[in-house]
Amino acid sequence: MRKYFLIVVVLIISTNVTFSHRQHVHQRIDVEGYNLLKKWMANAEIPYMKDHIGGLTTDYNGDRPWQKGYITTGAWREDVEDVVYKISSENPPTISGAVLGFVTAVGDALGGSENNDGFVSSTHFWDADNGDNVATDMCGAIDFLTFPTTFQFTIPNAYQKLMMYAYPNQVWTLNYQNGYTRTISDFQLPNGNIVTFDWYATLGLTYANLIDLYKTGRAWIVGYYNLNGQWITSNLDSRLPCEVVLSQSWRDIFVWEILGRMSHLIQDVGSPAHANVDPHSDTDQYLRHDNFEEYFGDIIWTADMVYSQNPVMLNPYVSSNPLHFLMYTTQQQANHFASNGPHMNQNNNIFGGNYLPEEVSYLNSLNISNYGEPTTMKESIPESEILNERDKLMPQIIRATAGLLYWFAKEADILPKPLTAVNVSGDTELYAEMTGHWYTTLTNGIAPFNYSWEMKFVGNELLASQQVQSSSIIKPYLPPSNYWIPTGTNSPYYSTTQNPNDLRDFYLRCTVTDNTNTTKISNEFYVIVSSDPPPLGKEIAMNNKVQSKLMEEKEIKDNSLGNYPNPFNPTTVIKYSLKEKDKITLIVYDMIGKEVARLVDGIQTEGEHSVSFDGSSLPAVCISTN
């Protein structure tokens, strides 16, 4: 049996023990990252992103790229195929000293027990101390044909790949595969016309940058296979490259999986083995395994735990380069720790490379030099030290993932926005004893919302039915005019039945506060109040309009209605006398004229009468009689 021994760095590509190996761990981190982002956004869902975050079941894995359209799909598949550089065992980097069969041996060694292509994840390493644009040199040795055989090759680093996803400038091609069938596709041109492509198996597209792809759908068709299996480019189809405007369904297939692949890279550089350029496998038969990455079948940390530890958002916009901020600060924290080794680059607490001042300021605030062990390479790292690594790095990895999702949502303009406006609409005219309905329309805002309705009456409080003609007429209380009076309603909707004794017009408004404590006051909505049925009696001019009200006032003895005690708390006795038998209604109203109790409603005889009232369960009220 051949035994492979790698001395330094090669590639990493097995699947189930490290971050690159345990692909479901990446999916879990994406889900927790989104949950953390929601907490930063006052628990608001992120429009569109919530439908494309994905999940943890195998349904989200897919069997080819650009198939599912979920973030967790991209996170899973970043270890399955290299869609940017197309590095694989079939298309390996140039390896010095390679002989027949050697490339396959290296790929097998890196692939581990899960049989993943060992070269795919080679671009997931980054020693940021070396700089942003310095490619990763991989070198080592394995026993090949019974002789130690050395090799060396160079591949792009993880930061370079991340930027290729975000800002490719049409450098690499998205190869969309349809399952080896013939497809006739219509695409919209920038001028609105339609162009049709008849293609088989694979359609190649490029894009300028990820945000532009999402917001505008701008892409270029650069090639496709025809039915004869021939790859067609501009040499055979003069329309190519053809700028098109992709539909939303096409955009979703590409954009969300690309974002998931970017999250995978940020998460990988948060692992000491990737930060130190320490290739590893899931079996010592090929390469030394990595204790930190193989330990976790579950990451333990959740968004709730991270938020409880530190609720402050990791805002990448403190930096002039948000993506660099997320990658660099995550990598430098991982770079404090040693991995099993052998390292190609040593762990340290020195912030080198192309750092930005705001990144160093943030890292200094963390006191990384006190993060603890392990700081020395060893074949087996104790569990206590692995748990220390986990509890220092996992919160940062989840926060950086949430920061990436925040970057995309902000650039794509899909973040939930604080409340910017409130508009009240509804019934514009109200008749006596008619119920009116009004509602709010919010512009932006983050739930939950608090609503506070108010109304303001316009004009004289003495309405037709309450006009006093002699001292024998009781003056019922009405809420004052020209003051905003709370209705006590906390709802996006408000309704009220108009008091027949009050024909004043009124204004309605609603003050709304969202979950960010942003408060906005609505428009002042004017409601015209009219008598119903139309009056037969006296006209009274009010509110710059003529209103009518049938006046049928009863002669009541002086001081014939009163209550004692007055004021009272909480009960009182109301006494009144009638000159003749008649129908009597005795109603208790609140401060805005809304009926809260009906004490008497029926025929009563001539003479003295009394009724008790308990107001202990009611706010301030007034007493009126008809």
N, C-alpha and C positions, 0 to 999 in steps of 0.2 A: 504494500500500500504506500502510495506517495504521501509524504508529509511536507506541508508547506510552512515555511517559517519566514515571516516578513519582518524585516528590521526596521523600518521606520514608517514610512507613510505610504500608503498606496491608496487605496480608495476605500471606500467604506461601502459597502452596499448590501449587506445582508438585510433582512427585513425585520425580524421580530424581537430583537433584544435591545437595540439602541433606539434613539429617537428616529433615526432613519430606518431602523429595523422594526420597531414597534409602531407601525403606521397608525394603528387605532389610537395611540397616545396623541398623535398630532391632531386627530379628529376631535378627541376629547378636549384638548387645549383650545381648539378653535371655538367649540361650543362654550367653554368657560370664559374665553375671551369676549365673546359676544355678550354673555350674561353680565360680565363686568362692565362692558361699554354701556349697557342699558342702565346699570346702577349709576354710572357717571352722568347719564342723561336723565336722571330723576325717574328711573324705571320705565322710561318710554321706549317702545319698540322703534327700531330704525326702519322706516318704510323701505320696501323692496329687499333690503338685506335680510330681514327676518324670514322672508320666503326662500332665501337661497343660502342660509347658513348650513343646512344639511343636518346630518345626524351621525349616529355611531353604528348603525347596522350595516350589514354587507350590501344592502340595497344602494348605499351611497358610494360604493367603491368603483363600480363600473368595470368594463372589460376593455376599454380604450379611452384615450383622452377625448375631451370635448363631446361628451356623451350625456352627462347627467346635469351639469350646470349648477353644482353646489360647491361651496367653499370647502367642505370636508372631503368632497371628491378630489379636488385638486391637491389637498394636503395628503391624501392617501397616495395618489398616483405620482407624486413627485419622486417617490422611491422606485417607481415601476418603469418609467421611461423618461429620458432626458429630451424634452421637447424643444429646448433652445439650441443646445450644441450637438444634439443627436449622438452623444457618446454612448457606446455600448460595446459588448464583446464583438459584435459584427462591425462596429465602426469605432475601434479603440483609438486613443491618442497614440502618437508616435512614441514607441518605447525603444529606448536605446538598448542594444544588446539582445534584442528579441530574435529567437530562432523558431523554427517550425514547431507549433504546439505550445510555445511559451505564453503567448497572449491568453490562450484558453486556460492555461494553468493558473495564471494570475487572476483571471476572472472567476474561476472556480473557487480559489482561495478566499476571495472577497465576498463571494456570493453566500457563503455559509450554508447552514442546513436548510434554509428556506428556498434555496435555488433561485434567488433573484439574480439578475444580471449584476455582477460585482462592480461594473464600471459606472452604472447610472448615477450613483450618489457621490461620485468623486468630486463634484463641484459644490459640495455642502460643507467644505472646510474654509475657515478664514482666520488667519492670524493677523488681526487688525494692526498690530504693532509694526508689521511690514509695510503698511500702506493700503490704500484702496485699490490701486490698479496693478499691484504686483501679483501675478498669477502664482498659484500654488505649485511648488516643485515636489513631486512625489518620487521617492527613491527608496530602494530596499533590496532584499534578496530572498529568494526561495530556493529550496532544494528542487532541482529540475533535472531529470534523467540522472539521478544520484549525485549530481554536482551542484554546489552552491552557485546560483546564477543571479547576478545583480541586474538591476534595471533602473531606469529613471524616465519620468515623463512629466510634462507640465500641463496643468489644466486651469481654467478660470476659477477664481475664488467665489465664495457664496455671495459676497456683496456685489460683485460684478454681475452675477446671475440675477440677483434681485432687481438690479437696475435695468437689466435686459427685459425683465417682465414689465417693469413700470414704464420705461422709456426706450423701447427698442428702435425707434426711428426706422422701421421697416427692415431691420438687419436680419431677422430670422423669420422663418415661415411657420405659420400655424397649419399643420396638415390635418384637415378635417376628414375623417373617414366615415363612410356611411354603411359599412358592413358589406363591402364588395358587391354593390348593386349599381345599376345604371340609374342616374338621377338627372332630371332636367329641372334646373333651378332658375327662377327669375329674380333679378336683383334690380333695385332702383339706382339709377345714376344720379349724380349731384344735380343735374338739370331736371330731374323728375321723370325722365324717360326710363324705359325698362330694357334691360339687357338679359339675354338668356344664355345659359351655359349647359351643355350636354356633357356630363362627365361620369366617370366610373371610378368607384373605390375611394379616391382621394382628391380633395380640392385644396389647393394651397392659397393661403391668404397672409397678408402682412398688415400691420397697423403702426401708427405713429407713436401713440402712448396710451396707456390703459384708460385714463380718464376720458380722453378724447374718444376712444372706442366706445365707452359706455354712454357718454352724453350725446354724441353725434352719430355713432354707428359707422364712422368713416373707416374704410378698409380698402385694400387693394387685392384683387384676385391676380395671382402671379403665375399659376400653373394648375394643371389637372391631368389625370390619366384619361385617355380615351378608351373606347371599347377594345382596342387592340393592345391595351397595356402600355401604350406609349405616353411618356410624360410630355405634355404640351406646354411650351413656354412661348415667349414673344417671337421666337424664330418661326413658329408654325401657326400662331394665332396673333394677328396684328392688333387685336384689341387689348392684349396684355402688355404691361400690367394695366388692369382696368379698375379705376377708382369707383367704388360703390358705396351706397348707404345701407348698412345692414339693418334688418328689422330687429325689433326688441328680442324676439326669440333667438335669433342668431347671436346677438350681443350677450344674452344671458348664458348661452352655452360656453362662450369663451371667457367672459370677464370674471365670473365668480370662481371658475376653476383656476384661473391665473392668480387671483387673489389668494386662494387656498395654497397654491404652490409658493407664493411669497411668504405666507405665514409659516410654512414648513421650514424655509431657510432661516427665518428669524429664530424659530424654536431650536433649530439645529445648532446655531452658533452660541446658544445658551447652554450647551453641553460642553464640559471641559475637554472631552476627546476631540471635538470639532474645533474648539478654540485653540487647542494646542497642536492641531494637525497630528492626531494620533489615530491611525487607522485601526479598526477593530472588527471582530467578527462575533458570531454567537457560539463559537466553539474553538477551543484551544488547539484543535487539530490543524487549523489553518493560521489564524492570527490570534493574538492574545485578546481575550474578551474584555469588555469594559464593564466594571462593577456598577458604576452609576447608572448607565443606560439599561443594563439587563435587569436591574433591581425592580423596575416599575412595570407591573402589569396594569397598575392604576396610579395616576399621578397624586392621589390623595387630596391635593389642594383644589379648592373650588373657588368660584367667583365670590361667594359669600365670605369665605375665609380670607381671601386677598383683600376684599373691601373692608372687612373688619380690622385687618392689620393696618391698612393705609387707604383711607377713602379718597385721597387726593388723586385726581386724574393724572396719568402719565401723558402729558400733552406734548406730542412731538413738535408742535409749532413753537416751542420755546427756542427751537433751532431754525436756522436758515435752510437746513436740509433735513426735513422731518424723517425721511427714510434712513438716512445715515445715522441720525440720532438714535433711532430704535435699534439698528443693527450694532452700532459701535458700543453703546452703553450695555447692551445685553452680552456681547462678546467679551467685553473687558471684565465684567463680573465673573463670567465663567473662567476667564483666564487666570483668576486668582488661584483656582484649584488645580492640583495635579490629577492626571488620569493614570490608568494602569501603565501606559507607555508601551513601547518606547516613543517618546515625544520627538517630533521633528523640530518643534519649537518649544522652549521652556515656558512653564507658567510663571507669572510674575504679577506685581502690583504697579507696574509702570504703564502709564497711559501714553503709548507711542503712536506712530503712524500719522494719518491725516486727521487728527482730532480737531474738533471745533471748541472754542472756549466754553460754550454753554454745556457741552458734553462733559468736559472735565469738571466744571462746577457741579453738575449733577452727581457725577461719580464721587467727587470729594465729599459730598454731603452724606454718602452712604457708609463711609469709613470702611471700605472694602478690605483694607489690610487686616482688619479684625474679624474677617469672615470665618477664620478657623481652618481646621484640617479637612481633607488631606492637602498638603502642600508639597509632598514628596512622592515621586513615582514609586509604585510598589505593585507586585504581582497580584496581591489580594488586599483590597481596601476594607477595613472593618465596617460593620454595619452602622455603628454610631457615627462614623465619618460620612458614610453615604447619606444618612438621614440629615446630617448637617448640610451637606451639599443640596439636598432636595429642598430643605426649608429656607435656604438662602436664594436658590436659583429659580425654583418653580414660581414663586410669586412674581419675580421679574419677567419670566417667560410669558406668563398669562397676561401681565400688565402690558408687555410689549406687543403681544398679539392683539389685545384690545386697542392699543395705540395705533396699530396698523389698520384695523377696521375703522377707527375714528378718522385716520388720514383719508382713507378711501371715501367714507361717507361725507366728509367735509368737502373734499375736492369734487365729488360727484353731486354735491348739493342735495343730499338726501337726509341730512341730519334733521331730527325734529327741532323745530325752531320755537323759541319762547313766544308767548302770546304777543301779537302785534296789533290786533284790532278786535272789537266786539260790535256787532250790529244787531239791533232789536227790530223785529218786524212782526206783523200780525194784524189784528182787526183795527181798522182806522175809525170806525164809527160804532157806538155802543148805545143801545136803548135801555131805558129803565127796566130792571129785572132780567136783562139779557146777560148771558155769560160770555165774556170776551177771552180771547186766547192770544198769547204772544210768546215768541221764542227768540233765542239768541243764535247768531251765526258767528263762529270764531274763526279768525285768521291765524293759523299756526297755534302754538300752545302745546304744553306738555301736561297730560293728565296725571293726577286727578285735578279737577277744577272746583273752585269755590265761587258760588254765585250769590250776589246780594242785590235784590230788586228794590227799587224805590219808585214812588209816585209823587207827583206834585200837582195839586189842584189849582185851577186858574179861576180867578174872579172872586165874587162876593160869596161868603158862606151861606147867606140867607137865600135859599131856593124858593121856588114858587110855593111848594107845599108847606114850607115852614115860615112864610112871611108873617110877621107879627103885625096885627092891626090894632090890637088893644092889649092891655096888661093882663087880660084873662087868657091869652094864648101862651101856651108853654113853648119855650124856645129849645128845641132839641139840639144837642151838641153835634157839630160837624168838625172834622179835622180842618185845621187852618189851611188857608190858601197860600200859595207861593213859597212853600217850604217842602223840601224833599223828606218824605216820610218812609221809613223802611217797611216793607211788607212782610219781612220774616221768612222769605222764600229762598231756599238754597237749591235751585234747580235751573236747568237751562230753559225751562218752560214756566210761564206764569199765567194764571187764569183767575178771574174774579167775576162775581155776579154784581151788576151795578145796583147800588142802593136807590130805590125809587124816590127817596126823599132828597137825593143829591143829583142835580143835573149839571154840575160843573164839568167842563172839559178838564182833561188832565194830561200830564206828560208821564211817560214811563222811561226808566233807564235801568241798566244792569251793570254792576261793577263785578268784574271777573278776575280772579287770581289763579294762576296756574301753579304747577308743582315747582317751578323755579322762583316762586314769589314775585313773578312779574304780574303787575296789576294794570288793567285797562278799563276805562269807563266807556260805555256804549254811547251811541247817539241818543238824543232825547226824542222819543217817539210820541207824537201828538195824537190823542184820541178825542174825537168829537162825541159828546154825549147828548142824546135827544130824548124827548118824551115819547112814550109809546103806550097807548094809542095817541094820535094827534090830539091836542088840547081843544076844549070847547069853551074854555073860560078865559081868564085874564092872561094877558101877555106880559112877560117880564123880560127886559133886555139884560142879557148877561154875556160876558166874554165876547163882545162885539157881534153877537148874533141874537135873534129873537127866539126865545123858547116859550112854549105854552105849557100850562099845567092846569088841570081841572081843580078848582079850588072848592072844597067842600069842608069848610072848617066848622067844628062843633063849638058851641058856646059852653065853656067849662067854667065853673065857679072859680073866683080868685083863690090862688094858693091851693087849688084842688088836687094838684099832683105834687108829691114830694116824697122824700125818703129820709129815714132816720136810723142810725146816725149818718151824717154826711159831712166830711168824708167818712168812709167805713172800711173796715178790714177785719174779717173778709166778708161779713154778711150785713145785710141791711133789709129793712122792711119798707116797701113802697106802698104809699097810700094814695088813693084818688077817689073822687066822687063824680057821679054822673047826674046831670039834670033830668035825663030821661033814659029809657031803655034804648040800647044801641049796640052795634058791633064794635068791640074794642080790641085793638092790637097793641100789646106792650112788648117792645123789642129792646134788647141790649146790643149796642154796637161797640166795636173797638175803635181805636184812634183814627183809622182810615175809613171808617164808615161801613165796615164789614159786619154783618149780623153774626153774633156769637151766641145769643140765647133769645128765645121767644117765650116770654113768661105768660102772656095772655093772648088768646086769639079766638074770639067768639062773642056771642051775644051776652050782654050783662044788663042787669036791671038798674033802675034809678037808685041812687043812694051811695053809701060809703063802701069802698072796697080796699083790700090790701093783699099784697103778695110778697113773699120773702125771696131774696136773691143771694146766692152764695158765689162770690167771685174769686174764691181762693185758687182756682185752677186757671184763671184768665189774667192776661195783662191788663193794663189800664183800659177802662171802658167808660162809656157814657150811656145815659138812659134816655130813651125817647118814646113818645107815645103818639098813636094816631087814633 
